[in-house]
Amino acid sequence: MLDELLGRAKLKARIEELEEEKHHLERRAEAEEERRAAAVKDRQEAEAEVNRLEDRITELEDRVSRLGGDDEAELDYRGTEDLFGERRDEILSRLESFSTGPEGAFSAVVGDDIPDEVADAFGDRSALVRRAAPCLCLTDDAGLVSVALDAPTLPEEFATWNDEFRLERSWFTPEEPVRVALVRSDLFAVGVYDGESVTLVDEVESDVMNAHSKGGFSQARFERRRDEQVENHLDRAKDALAANENAADGLVVLGERTVLGDFRAMADHVATVDASGDPEDALRAAVREFWTTRLYCL
């Protein structure tokens, strides 16, 4: 009776209506979060499947290339070797010392396509050049030398005959100290590489949430939180790079494919590497992996 006289009954009824409406909207919001979380999970699974299929396509294309004909299927490298440090320098010195008569030494940098000049110079073994590409390939008119090298920092494509091979040490190892950085979603290290050793100058480590398998609302919240943590980590890494921009000229950024895109604009070279461990050890491993040259004897 008193509530009705004071108008409280209507207010209480309205409050109950609003509470029910709020509860309904909360259920709708949770349902929407669940749908978005499911969509994120579906997208991740789709991206993983795309990557798997791309790897499979590349594998099959390489097999088709190698099995393009009976003669090509029988071709194989005379040998392969990973070159780094003193062994790399020794092999390069041998190639630099090789000389011929006029127009007797052929050098070329090739990418996806094999130019006619390369096909003519290597004949049937140009199929092996194609398998090694992108690479620097060298041969001579007497067939004494026939090799390909996947130098870390190849120049623009070219093909030329001369009285000696065209190659530069800077394609294989820095001639002057260069800044090199390793970036992962939770770790960053920057140092200076002088062609022989790596000196660590700064590092950044961040606590980033690991993979989460639960679905629903918590999954969506986890994705957003982890993305924020990775973004903050990359901002700290960029600050560290800026603070050490005078450590050496040039910049090579190595690391996880998913985060390298943030550094392409500021780097001279970027490359995916698989380097784990603490910052200093991981940086050294990344440097060795990137500046290792694969030698193919054709």
N, C-alpha and C positions, 0 to 999 in steps of 0.2 A: 504493500500500500504506500509506504513512504517513498520507495524507489519510483513508483509511478507518479506520485505527486511531484517529485523533484525532477522528473524526466530522466532518471537514471536507467530505467528499464530499457528505453529505446537505445540509449548509449551502449549499454551492456550487450544488447542484441547486435548492434552495429559492430562492436568490438569482436564478437564471436564470428560475424560474417567476414570481417577483415582477417581474423586469425585463420579462418578456413581458406580464404583466398590466398593468403600468404603461404600457407602450407601447400596448397595446390601449385603455386608458382615455384616453390622450392623443389617439389617433385619434378616439375617440368625442367627446371634448371639442371637437376641431377641427371635426368634422362638425357638431356642435351649433352652434358659433359661426358656421359657414357658413350653416346654416339660418336662424339669427337674423339674420345680416346680409342674407340674401336677403329675409327678412320685412320688415326695416327699409326696404330698397330698394323692395319692393312697396308698403309703406304710403305711402312718399313719393310714388311714382308715382300711387297711388290718390288721395291728397290733392290732388295737382296736377290730376288729372282732375276731381275734385269741384269744385275752384275754377273750372276752365275751364267746366264745365257750369253752375255757379251764375251765372257771368258771362253765359253764353249765354241762360240762362233769364231773367235780368233784362233782357237786351237784347230778347228776344222779347216779354216781358210789356209792356215799354215800347212796342214796336211795335204790339202788340194794343191797348194803351190809346189810342195815337195814331190807330189805324185802326179805332176802334170803330164809326164810321159815316162816310158820305160827307162830311157837314158837318165832322165832327171832323178828318178826314184833310186837309181843306183849310186848317185853322187853323195858324197859325204865329205866332211872336213878331214884333212890329213891330221889335224890336231887342233886343240883349243887350249888356251891358258889365260888365267887371270893375272894381270900385271899391276903391280903397285910398288912404289918406292924404287929401290936400286934395280930390281929386275926390269921394271918399266923403263927406267933411264937407259939401261943396257940395250934393250931391244930398239928403243928409239935412236940411239947412237948408231947402231948397225944400219938402220934404214936411212939415216941422214948421210952416212958415209958412202952409200951406194950411188954410183954414177955410171952413165952410159954415153953413147954418142948422141948427137943432136936428135931430139924427139924420140928417145929410146925408153924413157921412164914415164909411165902413166899414173896419174893421181886423180882421184875423184871422191867427192862427198855425195852420197846418195841418200834419198829419203824413201818415200813409199814407192816411187816409180823408178825403173831402171832405164836411164837414157840409152839411146842407140850407141853412143860412144863407149859406154861401159860394156854393153852387150858385145860390141865388136872386139874390145880389148880382152875380155875374159872368155869369150866363146861360150861353150856349154857350161862353164863354171860360173857364169853370171847368175845362175840359179842359186848358188851358194851366197853370192853377194846379196841377193834379194832376201835370203833368210837372215842374214846378219844385219841388214839395214834397220835403222839409220846407222851409217858407218862411213869411215874413210877406207877406201880400197886402193891398193897399190899393186902394180905389176910392171913388167918390162917386156920389150919386144922379143927377148930370147926365152921368156918363161922361167927365168931363174928365181924371181920373186913373185909370189902371188898370195897376198894377205889382205885381211880386213880387220879394222880396229874400231870398236864402238867407243870412241873418245867421249869423255864426259861433256865437253862444251864444244860441239862441232860448229863450224862456221856455216854460212850459206852454201847451198849445193854448187858444185863446179865440176868440170872434167877437163883435164889438160895433159898434153904430152910435153916433156921437157928433157933435159939431160940429167935431171935428178928428181927425186920425189919431192912433192910439195907437202910439207907438214910443219906444224909449229908446236913447240913445247907447251904453249899456253892453252892448246886444245886438250891437253892431258893433265896438266898440273899448273897451279897459279905461279907465275913468274915473280909476282910481288905479293906480299901478305894481303889476305882478303878476309873480310868478316864472313863467318859461317854460322848459321843458326839452326838449331834443331827445335821443332815445334810439334808438340803433341797436345791433346785436349786437356792434359793435366800437368804438363812439364814443358819448360822452355829453357834453352841454354844458348848463349851466344859466345863465340870465341874468335880467335884469329888463327888462321892456318897459313903457314909460310911455305908450304910445299913439302915440309918434312915433319913438323910437329904442330900440335894444336894447343893453344893457350886459352883456357876458360877465363872470360872476363865478367860474366854475369849469368845469373840463373833465376828462374821463377818456377815454383811448384805450387799447385793449387789443389785443394780438396774438391774433387768433382765426383758426384754420385755415380755409382756403378750401374750397370744394366739392371732394369727392373722388369720382372715378368708378369706382375699382376695387372689385370685389366681394370676397367671401371674408372671412377672418378679419380682414384689415387694415381692411376697410370697417367692420366692427362696432366695432373698436377706435377708428377715426377718429371715428365717430358719438359714442361715449362721451366721447372726449377733447374734441371740439368743444363738446358740451353742457356739460361741466365748465367750459371756458373762458368760454362765454357766461354761465353762471350766476355765475362769479366776477366777470365784468365788470359784470353787473347789480347784484351786491352792492356793488361799489365805487361805482356810480352812486347807489344809495340812500344810501350813506354821505355822498356829496357833497351830495345833497339835504338830508340831515339837518344837515350842517354849515352850510348856508346857508339854513336855514328862516326866519331873521329878515331876509333880504334884502328881502322884500316880502310882502304878504298875498296869499293865493290861490296856486294852482298849476295851470298848464296843461301837460300832457305831450304831446308830439308825436313821431312817429317811425314805426318799422316796426311793422306789424300784429302780427308774431310775438312781439314783446317788450312791447307796450303793456299786456298783461294784468297784468304784474307791478306796474304803477303805478296801476291804476284806483282802488284803495281809497284812495290818498293824494291823488289829483288831483281838482280841481273839474271839469276837462274833459280828455278825451283824444281824439286824432284822428290818423289816418294821414296822413303827408305824405311827399313824395319830395324829400328835401333831401340833397345830397351836398357834398363838399368838406371843408375843414378845419373844426374845431369852430365857430369864430366865424362864418365865412361860412355854414355849414350852418344854424346857429341863426337867423341873420337871414333866410335863405331860408324856413325853416320858419315863422317868425313872419309873414312876408308872405303865404305860402300860406294859413295858417289864418285870418288876419284880413282876407283879401280877400273882399268881398261880390259876388256875382253879381246884377246887376240884369236883370230880365226885363220888357220892355214888352209888356203883354198886348193 
